[in-house]
Amino acid sequence: MFVKLLNDDLSSEYQSIVQYIQHGATITGPQFLAVGEEIKRHLPQELNHATILAEQISFLGGTPTAEVSAVSSATDPEDALRTDLLLESEQLDRYRARVGQANDLGLADVAEALRPLLEQTQEHVRDLQSALGR
């Protein structure tokens, strides 16, 4: 069951990668220039998250998924940012749960591997909230 949850997280990370690429290319306007650059800085971190998840799934004897969760194709800058914020917030909740679950299962090494995902996702949420003036 834990491996399935990690695969769901991996599918969501793939979604983030695709969505950030699409939104980074379509968010335009001088007021969003810095936001577009911030999104582009998030991309390598999202790829690293996917890599860490895939490695942990494999370590636990599972097969990393190739499924991508549904991607938002919002082209309005504020809609795109709200969609990205929602996705990052959901991921943050899942990573909090996953770290606790790994510890409960006696998988301290997996919990430690997931901790950077939790921390970086918290930063992404704050960045997106700031971009939306929250």
Buried (B, 14 or more C-beta within 10 A) or exposed (E): EBBEBBBBBBBBBBBBBBBBBBBBEBBEEEEBEEBBEBBEEBBEBBBBBBEBBBEBBEBBEBEBBEEBBEBBEBEEBBEBBBBBBEBBBEBBEBBBEBBEBBBEEEBEEBBEBBBBBBEBBBEBBEBBBEBBEE
